[in-house]
């Protein structure tokens, strides 16, 4: 199963990479592809509930913004499932699948 997750306002690269590593360590997760600049996460997993996957990410992942006093503060992200990523070259197949166009 493939779940595509949009991570709105994701601006903490360290946080995103740590979260992707945590997902990769889960027993039911096969591949994780993160495009931090587009805020898009593609997770290939087996028999794992996408809603629980998203809820866990939303609970654990934060972004940051500047408060009125100039201090950097952590903020919640808008995390939701999408049908495709917003970056060019959206992943539509696993890298391990043979390309039918190649000779």
HUMO-V988554 format. One record per residue. N is the residue number from 0. RES is the residue in one small letter. SS is DSSP state (a for helix, b for strand, c for the rest). Layout:
BEGIN
<<N RES SS> <N RES SS>>
END
This chain:
BEGIN
<<0 x c> <1 x b> <2 x b> <3 x b> <4 x b> <5 x b> <6 x b> <7 x b> <8 x c> <9 x c> <10 x c> <11 x c> <12 x a> <13 x a> <14 x a> <15 x a> <16 x a> <17 x a> <18 x a> <19 x a> <20 x a> <21 x a> <22 x a> <23 x a> <24 x c> <25 x c> <26 x c> <27 x c> <28 x b> <29 x b> <30 x b> <31 x b> <32 x b> <33 x b> <34 x b> <35 x c> <36 x c> <37 x c> <38 x c> <39 x b> <40 x b> <41 x b> <42 x b> <43 x b> <44 x b> <45 x c> <46 x c> <47 x c> <48 x c> <49 x a> <50 x a> <51 x a> <52 x a> <53 x a> <54 x a> <55 x a> <56 x a> <57 x a> <58 x a> <59 x a> <60 x c> <61 x b> <62 x b> <63 x b> <64 x b> <65 x b> <66 x c> <67 x c> <68 x c> <69 x c> <70 x c> <71 x b> <72 x b> <73 x b> <74 x b> <75 x b> <76 x c> <77 x b> <78 x b> <79 x b> <80 x b> <81 x b> <82 x c> <83 x c> <84 x c> <85 x c> <86 x c> <87 x c> <88 x c> <89 x c> <90 x c> <91 x c> <92 x c> <93 x c> <94 x c> <95 x c> <96 x c> <97 x c> <98 x c> <99 x c> <100 x c> <101 x c> <102 x c>>
END
